[in-house]
Amino acid sequence: MASKGGLEGVVVADIATSFIDGTIGKLIYSGYAIEELAENASFEEVLFLLHFTRLPKQAEYEALRSDIAKNAAIPHPVINMMKSLSASAPAMAALRSAVSMLSAFDEDAENLTDKDLALAKAVRLTGQITTICAAWMRITKGLEPIPPRQDLTLAQNFVYMMSGEEPDETASAAVDVYLVLLAEHGMNASTFAARVITATGSDMHSAVVGGIAALKGPAHGGANAEAMKMFLEIGAVENVVPWFEKYVKTGERRIMGIGHRVYKSNDPRAGILKRHAEALAESSGKRKWYDIAVKLEETARADEYFISRNLYPNVDYYSAIVLYTLDLDVDMFTPLFVMSRIAGWSAHIIGQMGGRLIRPKANYVGPCDLKWAPLAER
């Protein structure tokens, strides 16, 4: 039987990184509820958890934080390549190219059999991807990239590398929570792509580039950018209901960031991000976009179409408000998703190492028994 269901319901691996129950809005990372991790854990602790299925001790945490920071610098040829790109190039395309180029400067790039070396590569890539994201933001504005500092956490380093100033505590905390919430999410499209590449015996950089390519799509990681474009189009709280009536009620448009392939109740990450979006709106004095998002959510949740289909805001909806309030360009939203998801990808890549080639079957539905005719007779 032919299927266009995207392998829905098909189990492809045993994993210990995350568990999702979409019917009740539950997400856990290696045994810990996402709400508890978002409240208490740093991104570095989550990275350790996903790789070792336990939280780090103090010395282990500091060693990992330090390793990420010490290895976060990127080679000058990679910076020069990024400078050679058009400033209008999509940020995800620049990131994809830069990560691919990094493999040429990694002496262990081709080794995907030694798990200790693979973990060291995962740590390097975690810091380097953050540096690439901050560098691209500055390059597109005609500014010189700022190298990372070795005394900061990954979230603090990102905020620092954007401006060169001491990282703001509220902004760093918001980035850290964002990174924690998006670090891992089961067998999503980009994770599966990375595992398929790993199963061929290819290298970690290639697998991560494959994940970036998959995440770039608006049906996956690009959805938060599309959500912010929608809020910008609406423009003001008083425009929400007329916009909804004109576009959504008529079926011409859908609300980006509401509804999820897995969650049929509240996405637990969305509520956490909503609280951080409100806190940022208050501290920055930029309430407009948060208020638009809340009004649109309320309008949708009062509509029978959304009620009957159990459609709620997903992680993309309020993450768009958080990132925009931090003064990030909309084009940078998905690269920040990569900054977080490298934690889950690398854990999956290492878990897939040495595994069997992934080779599903397909149903042939084309014609059969056709007779060949010479070119002149066709």
C-alpha positions in Angstrom: 0.0 0.0 0.0 1.4 3.4 -1.0 1.9 5.8 1.8 2.7 9.5 2.0 2.5 9.5 5.8 6.2 10.3 6.4 6.9 7.0 8.2 4.3 8.0 10.9 4.0 5.2 13.5 7.2 3.4 12.3 9.8 2.8 15.1 13.3 3.0 13.7 15.6 2.9 16.8 15.8 2.5 20.6 16.9 5.8 22.2 17.6 7.0 25.7 17.8 10.7 25.0 14.2 11.8 25.0 10.6 10.6 25.4 7.5 12.3 24.1 3.8 11.7 25.0 2.0 14.0 22.7 -1.4 13.1 24.0 -0.7 14.7 27.4 2.0 17.1 26.4 4.9 15.4 28.1 8.6 15.6 27.2 11.5 14.1 29.1 15.3 14.1 28.5 16.8 10.9 29.8 14.3 10.7 32.6 14.0 14.4 33.5 10.9 16.4 32.8 11.5 19.3 30.5 9.9 21.7 32.9 12.4 20.7 35.7 15.3 21.1 33.3 14.2 24.4 32.0 13.8 25.7 35.5 17.2 24.4 36.9 19.6 23.1 34.2 22.1 24.9 32.0 22.6 23.9 28.4 25.9 22.3 29.3 24.3 20.1 31.8 21.7 19.0 29.3 24.4 18.3 26.7 26.1 16.0 29.3 22.8 14.4 30.2 22.0 13.5 26.6 25.4 11.9 26.1 25.7 10.1 29.4 22.1 9.7 30.6 23.0 11.3 33.9 23.6 14.8 35.1 27.2 15.9 35.6 28.9 16.4 38.9 30.4 19.9 39.6 33.9 19.0 38.2 32.4 17.3 35.2 30.2 20.3 34.5 33.0 22.8 34.7 35.3 20.5 32.5 32.6 20.4 29.8 31.9 24.1 30.0 35.6 24.8 29.7 36.1 22.4 26.9 33.3 24.0 24.9 34.6 27.5 25.4 38.3 26.5 24.7 37.3 24.8 21.4 34.7 27.4 20.2 37.1 29.4 18.0 36.8 28.9 14.3 39.7 29.0 11.8 40.4 32.2 10.0 39.8 30.6 6.5 36.3 29.8 7.6 35.7 33.4 8.7 37.1 34.6 5.4 34.8 32.2 3.5 31.8 33.6 5.4 33.0 37.2 4.6 33.1 36.2 0.9 29.4 35.3 0.9 26.7 37.8 0.0 25.3 39.5 3.1 21.9 38.6 1.7 22.7 34.8 1.7 20.3 32.8 4.0 21.9 32.4 7.5 21.2 28.7 7.4 23.1 28.4 4.1 26.1 30.2 5.5 26.0 28.0 8.6 25.7 24.9 6.5 28.7 25.9 4.4 30.8 26.9 7.4 30.2 23.6 9.3 31.1 21.6 6.2 34.3 23.6 5.8 35.2 23.0 9.5 35.8 19.3 8.7 38.9 20.3 6.7 40.5 21.7 9.8 39.6 18.8 12.1 42.3 16.1 12.2 39.8 13.6 13.5 37.1 14.5 11.0 37.0 11.2 9.2 37.1 9.0 12.3 33.6 7.8 13.1 34.5 4.7 15.0 36.1 5.9 18.1 33.4 7.1 20.5 35.8 9.2 22.6 37.0 11.1 19.6 33.4 11.5 18.4 32.4 13.0 21.7 35.4 15.4 21.5 34.2 16.4 18.0 30.7 16.9 19.3 32.0 19.3 22.0 34.1 21.2 19.4 31.1 21.5 17.1 28.8 22.7 19.9 31.1 25.7 20.6 32.0 26.3 17.0 28.4 26.5 15.7 27.7 29.1 18.4 30.7 31.2 17.2 29.6 30.8 13.6 26.1 32.1 14.4 27.4 35.1 16.3 30.1 35.8 13.6 27.5 35.7 10.8 25.3 38.2 12.5 28.2 40.7 12.7 29.5 40.0 9.2 26.2 40.8 7.6 26.2 44.1 9.4 29.8 44.9 8.2 31.3 44.3 11.7 34.3 42.1 12.6 33.5 38.8 14.4 34.4 38.7 18.1 36.2 35.6 19.3 34.7 33.6 22.2 35.9 33.9 25.8 37.0 31.0 27.8 35.3 32.1 31.1 31.7 32.1 29.9 29.0 29.6 29.4 27.8 28.9 25.9 24.7 31.1 26.2 26.8 33.9 27.8 29.4 33.6 25.0 26.8 33.9 22.3 25.4 37.1 23.9 28.9 38.5 24.3 30.0 37.6 20.8 27.0 39.5 19.4 27.9 42.8 21.0 31.4 42.5 22.5 29.9 43.8 25.8 29.5 41.9 29.1 26.6 39.5 28.6 23.3 40.7 30.0 21.9 38.4 32.6 18.3 38.3 31.5 19.3 37.9 27.8 21.8 35.1 28.6 19.2 33.3 30.8 16.6 33.5 28.0 19.1 32.1 25.4 20.1 29.3 27.9 16.5 28.3 28.4 15.8 28.3 24.7 18.9 26.1 24.2 17.7 23.7 26.9 14.2 23.4 25.4 15.2 22.7 21.9 18.2 20.4 22.5 16.5 17.1 21.7 13.1 15.9 20.5 13.1 12.3 19.5 13.3 11.1 16.0 12.4 14.3 14.3 13.3 15.0 10.6 16.7 16.5 11.1 17.8 13.9 13.7 16.7 11.1 11.4 18.6 12.6 8.5 21.7 12.8 10.7 21.3 9.2 11.7 20.8 8.0 8.1 24.0 9.7 7.1 25.9 8.3 10.1 24.7 4.8 9.3 26.4 5.0 5.9 29.8 5.2 7.8 30.2 8.9 6.9 31.7 11.5 9.2 30.1 13.6 12.0 30.5 16.9 10.1 28.6 15.4 7.2 25.9 14.1 9.5 25.5 17.5 11.1 25.4 19.3 7.8 22.6 16.9 6.8 20.8 17.8 10.0 21.2 21.5 9.2 19.9 21.0 5.7 16.8 19.2 7.0 16.2 21.8 9.8 16.4 24.6 7.2 13.0 23.7 5.8 10.0 25.8 7.0 8.1 22.6 7.9 10.8 21.9 10.5 13.2 24.4 12.1 12.3 27.3 9.8 8.8 27.5 11.4 9.9 30.0 14.1 11.1 32.5 11.5 7.8 32.1 9.6 5.9 32.7 12.9 7.8 36.0 13.4 7.1 37.1 9.9 3.4 36.5 10.6 3.6 38.6 13.7 5.4 41.4 11.8 2.7 41.3 9.1 -0.1 41.6 11.7 1.8 44.6 13.1 -0.5 45.6 16.0 -2.8 44.0 18.6 -5.9 45.7 17.0 -5.1 44.0 13.7 -5.1 40.5 15.1 -8.8 39.7 14.8 -9.3 41.3 11.3 -6.1 39.4 10.1 -7.5 36.2 11.6 -10.9 36.7 9.9 -9.4 37.6 6.6 -6.8 34.9 6.3 -7.4 32.1 8.8 -11.2 31.8 8.8 -11.2 31.7 5.0 -8.6 29.0 4.9 -6.2 31.1 2.9 -3.5 31.0 5.5 -2.6 29.0 8.6 -1.2 30.3 11.8 2.5 29.4 11.9 3.6 28.0 15.3 0.2 26.6 16.2 -0.3 22.8 15.9 2.3 20.1 16.0 2.9 16.7 14.4 3.3 15.0 17.8 1.6 17.1 20.4 -2.2 16.9 20.5 -2.3 18.9 23.7 -0.1 21.7 25.0 3.5 21.6 23.9 5.2 21.8 27.3 8.0 23.9 25.8 5.6 26.6 24.6 4.4 27.5 28.0 7.9 27.9 29.4 8.9 30.1 26.5 5.8 32.1 26.9 6.8 33.0 30.4 10.3 34.0 29.3 8.8 36.0 26.4 6.7 37.9 28.8 9.7 38.5 31.2 11.8 39.8 28.3 8.9 42.0 27.1 8.7 43.6 30.5 12.5 44.0 31.0 13.0 45.4 27.5 9.9 47.5 27.3 9.1 45.8 24.0 5.6 44.4 24.8 4.1 44.8 21.3 5.1 41.5 19.8 4.3 39.5 22.9 0.9 41.1 23.1 0.2 40.3 19.5 1.1 36.7 20.0 -1.1 36.3 23.1 -4.0 37.9 21.3 -3.7 35.7 18.3 -3.4 32.6 20.5 -6.6 33.6 22.4 -8.4 34.3 19.2 -7.4 30.9 17.7 -8.2 29.0 20.9 -11.7 30.4 20.9 -12.3 29.2 17.4 -14.1 25.8 16.9 -11.6 24.7 14.2 -8.7 24.9 16.6 -10.7 23.6 19.5 -11.9 20.5 17.7 -8.5 19.6 16.4 -6.6 20.2 19.7 -4.3 22.8 18.1 -2.1 24.7 20.6 1.0 26.8 20.3 4.2 24.8 19.7 7.8 25.6 20.6 8.2 27.8 17.5 5.4 30.2 18.5 6.8 32.0 21.6 10.4 31.2 20.8 10.0 33.6 17.9 9.0 36.4 20.3 11.9 35.5 22.7 14.5 35.7 19.9 13.1 38.8 18.3 13.0 40.6 21.6 16.7 39.8 22.0 17.2 41.8 18.7 18.1 38.8 16.6 17.3 39.1 12.9 14.5 36.8 11.8 16.9 35.0 9.5 19.0 34.0 12.5 16.2 32.1 14.3 16.8 28.8 12.7 20.6 28.9 13.2 20.0 29.3 16.9 17.8 26.2 16.7 21.0 24.5 15.3 23.0 25.9 18.3 20.7 23.9 20.6 19.9 20.8 18.5 23.5 19.9 18.0 23.3 18.4 21.5 20.6 16.0 20.4 22.1 15.4 17.0 25.5 14.5 18.3 24.1 12.1 20.9 22.1 10.4 18.2 25.1 10.3 15.8 27.3 8.7 18.4 24.4 6.3 19.2 24.1 5.3 15.6 27.9 4.8 15.0 28.5 1.2 13.9 24.8 0.6 13.2 23.4 -1.1 10.2 22.7 0.9 7.0 19.2 2.4 7.2 17.4 1.1 4.1 13.6 1.2 4.2 11.5 -0.3 1.4 9.2 1.6 -0.9 6.1 0.5 -2.8 6.5 0.7 -6.5 3.3 2.2 -8.0 4.5 2.9 -11.6 3.7 1.1 -14.8 4.9 -2.4 -15.7 5.6 -4.5 -18.8 6.1 -1.5 -21.2 7.5 -2.4 -24.6 10.6 -0.6 -25.9 10.3 1.5 -29.0 13.2 2.9 -31.0 13.8 6.7 -30.6 12.6 7.4 -34.1 9.3 5.6 -33.5 8.3 7.4 -30.3 
